[in-house]
Amino acid sequence: SVVIQECYVQNTAREYAKLYAAEAEPLEGFGEVPEIIPIFLIHRPANNIPYATVEEELVGEFVKYSVKDGKEVNFLRRDSEAGQKCCTFQHWVYEKTNGNLLVTDLQGVGMKLTDVGIATLAKGYKGFKGNCSFSFIEQFRALHQCNEYCEMLGLKSLRTTHQKQRKATSTKSKNLPNSSAVKKMVPKKAREPRDFISSEH
């Protein structure tokens, strides 16, 4: 059911957020870390709709920190501390899973997030059915701009890693195994902005 899937997505993302917090919190100057609130599944056998979800009510201004479509740049995510830390969280998960998984639709009040999504590069990654298109991952890779929190966590820039590896291939043959993987990714990246324009409704 959709409701069960929704619970699974949010609680999986929540586990990643806890690991992110454990790594980020001890860093000097990092400060508060975004938290994905838990969502609970309740079973009501007597009800017409037997499954429902329950979660803490968030009070305050509800903000979308990461957006679904590439042409929209959300200033609140770029300029606010919570927004930047959400983008860093996305980058951190992307790096932790070797680019196989991305937490999307980060939204909520301040540092408390809910209604998140997950995109996976391959169907059934770790037995996990994401609820978002894998194109979100390509879009993230093309559009993410590292901020100071990415730097604090020592995350690799998604842009310079491609260039460095491309340059390295011309001098060292040792790097060939990963250079072939990189070459496959580069054309996609270059095409992406046009894809967004053509898919506008």
C-alpha positions as CSV (number, residue, x, y, z in Angstrom):
1,S,0.0,0.0,0.0
2,V,1.0,3.6,-0.6
3,V,0.8,4.4,3.1
4,I,3.1,1.5,4.1
5,Q,5.6,2.6,1.3
6,E,5.4,6.2,2.6
7,C,6.3,5.0,6.1
8,Y,9.2,2.9,4.8
9,V,10.6,5.8,2.7
10,Q,10.5,8.3,5.5
11,N,11.8,6.0,8.2
12,T,14.7,4.8,5.9
13,A,15.6,8.4,5.2
14,R,15.4,9.0,9.0
15,E,18.0,6.3,9.6
16,Y,20.3,8.1,7.1
17,A,19.6,11.4,8.9
18,K,20.6,9.9,12.2
19,L,23.9,8.7,10.8
20,Y,24.5,12.1,9.2
21,A,23.8,13.8,12.6
22,A,26.3,11.4,14.3
23,E,29.0,12.5,11.9
24,A,28.1,16.2,11.6
25,E,27.3,17.1,15.2
26,P,30.8,16.6,16.7
27,L,32.3,18.9,14.0
28,E,33.3,22.3,15.4
29,G,30.9,25.0,14.1
30,F,28.5,22.6,12.4
31,G,25.7,23.3,14.9
32,E,22.2,21.8,14.7
33,V,21.6,19.1,12.2
34,P,18.3,18.6,10.3
35,E,16.1,15.7,11.7
36,I,13.5,13.7,9.8
37,I,10.7,13.2,12.1
38,P,9.4,9.6,12.6
39,I,6.2,8.5,11.0
40,F,4.2,5.7,12.5
41,L,1.9,3.3,10.8
42,I,-1.3,2.5,12.6
43,H,-3.6,-0.4,11.7
44,R,-7.4,0.1,12.2
45,P,-9.0,-3.1,11.2
46,A,-12.5,-1.8,11.7
47,N,-12.0,1.2,9.5
48,N,-12.7,1.6,5.7
49,I,-9.1,2.7,5.4
50,P,-7.3,0.1,7.5
51,Y,-3.8,1.8,7.5
52,A,-3.0,5.4,8.4
53,T,0.1,7.3,9.5
54,V,0.6,9.4,12.5
55,E,3.4,12.0,13.0
56,E,4.2,15.0,15.1
57,E,2.6,18.2,13.9
58,L,5.1,20.8,12.8
59,V,4.1,24.3,13.8
60,G,5.7,27.2,11.9
61,E,6.6,28.2,8.4
62,F,6.7,25.1,6.2
63,V,9.5,25.3,3.6
64,K,10.5,23.1,0.7
65,Y,14.3,22.9,0.9
66,S,14.9,20.7,-2.1
67,V,12.7,20.8,-5.2
68,K,11.6,18.3,-7.7
69,D,12.3,20.1,-10.9
70,G,15.7,21.3,-12.0
71,K,14.8,24.8,-13.3
72,E,13.6,26.0,-9.9
73,V,16.3,27.2,-7.5
74,N,14.8,27.5,-4.1
75,F,16.4,30.6,-2.4
76,L,15.4,29.4,1.0
77,R,17.5,26.3,0.5
78,R,20.4,28.3,-0.8
79,D,20.3,31.1,1.8
80,S,19.1,29.5,5.0
81,E,21.2,27.4,7.3
82,A,18.6,24.6,7.3
83,G,18.4,24.7,3.5
84,Q,22.2,24.4,3.2
85,K,22.4,21.6,5.7
86,C,19.6,19.8,3.8
87,C,21.7,20.1,0.6
88,T,24.7,18.8,2.4
89,F,22.6,15.9,3.8
90,Q,21.7,15.0,0.2
91,H,25.3,15.1,-0.9
92,W,26.4,13.1,2.2
93,V,23.8,10.3,1.4
94,Y,24.7,10.4,-2.3
95,E,28.4,9.9,-1.4
96,K,27.7,7.3,1.3
97,T,25.7,5.1,-1.1
98,N,28.2,5.6,-4.0
99,G,25.6,7.6,-5.9
100,N,22.9,4.9,-5.7
101,L,20.5,6.7,-3.4
102,L,19.3,10.2,-2.9
103,V,16.9,11.6,-0.3
104,T,14.7,14.1,-2.1
105,D,11.8,16.5,-1.3
106,L,13.4,17.7,1.9
107,Q,10.8,19.9,3.5
108,G,9.5,21.0,6.9
109,V,9.7,23.6,9.6
110,G,13.2,24.7,10.5
111,M,15.4,21.7,11.1
112,K,12.4,19.2,11.4
113,L,11.7,17.5,8.1
114,T,8.8,15.4,6.9
115,D,7.2,14.0,3.6
116,V,10.6,13.2,2.2
117,G,11.2,11.1,-0.9
118,I,13.9,8.7,-2.0
119,A,15.3,8.1,-5.5
120,T,17.5,5.1,-6.3
121,L,19.7,4.7,-9.3
122,A,18.7,1.1,-9.8
123,K,15.3,-0.5,-9.1
124,G,15.5,-2.5,-5.9
125,Y,18.8,-1.0,-4.6
126,K,19.4,-2.9,-1.3
127,G,15.9,-4.3,-1.8
128,F,14.5,-0.8,-1.6
129,K,11.8,0.6,-3.8
130,G,12.3,4.4,-4.0
131,N,9.3,6.5,-4.7
132,C,11.0,9.0,-7.0
133,S,12.5,8.8,-10.4
134,F,16.2,8.1,-10.7
135,S,16.5,11.3,-12.9
136,F,16.4,13.2,-9.6
137,I,19.9,11.7,-8.9
138,E,21.2,13.0,-12.3
139,Q,19.6,16.4,-11.6
140,F,21.2,16.6,-8.2
141,R,24.6,15.7,-9.6
142,A,24.3,18.4,-12.2
143,L,22.9,21.2,-10.0
144,H,24.3,20.7,-6.5
145,Q,26.6,23.4,-5.3
146,C,28.7,22.5,-2.3
147,N,28.5,24.8,0.7
148,E,30.6,25.2,3.9
149,Y,28.8,22.2,5.5
150,C,29.8,20.0,2.6
151,E,33.4,21.2,3.1
152,M,33.2,20.5,6.9
153,L,32.2,16.9,6.2
154,G,35.0,16.6,3.6
155,L,32.5,15.7,0.8
156,K,34.0,15.6,-2.7
157,S,32.7,18.2,-5.1
158,L,30.5,16.5,-7.7
159,R,31.9,18.8,-10.4
160,T,35.7,18.7,-9.8
161,T,35.8,15.0,-9.4
162,H,34.8,14.5,-13.0
163,Q,37.4,17.0,-14.3
164,K,40.2,15.7,-12.2
165,Q,39.6,12.1,-13.3
166,R,39.3,13.2,-17.0
167,K,42.7,15.0,-16.8
168,A,44.3,12.1,-15.0
169,T,43.4,9.6,-17.8
170,S,45.6,11.4,-20.3
171,T,48.7,11.0,-18.0
172,K,48.2,7.8,-16.1
173,S,46.9,4.6,-17.5
174,K,46.4,3.3,-13.9
175,N,43.2,5.4,-13.6
176,L,41.5,3.8,-16.6
177,P,39.0,1.6,-14.7
178,N,37.3,4.6,-13.1
179,S,37.8,6.9,-16.0
180,S,35.6,4.7,-18.2
181,A,32.8,5.0,-15.6
182,V,33.3,8.7,-15.4
183,K,33.2,9.1,-19.2
184,K,29.8,7.4,-19.3
185,M,28.4,9.9,-16.7
186,V,29.7,13.0,-18.4
187,P,27.6,13.1,-21.5
188,K,24.5,12.7,-19.4
189,K,25.5,15.5,-17.2
190,A,26.0,17.8,-20.2
191,R,22.6,17.0,-21.7
192,E,20.6,17.5,-18.5
193,P,19.8,21.2,-18.6
194,R,18.2,20.7,-22.1
195,D,16.2,17.8,-20.8
196,F,14.6,20.1,-18.2
197,I,13.7,22.7,-20.7
198,S,12.1,20.2,-23.1
199,S,10.1,18.6,-20.3
200,E,8.4,21.8,-19.1
201,H,4.7,21.7,-19.3
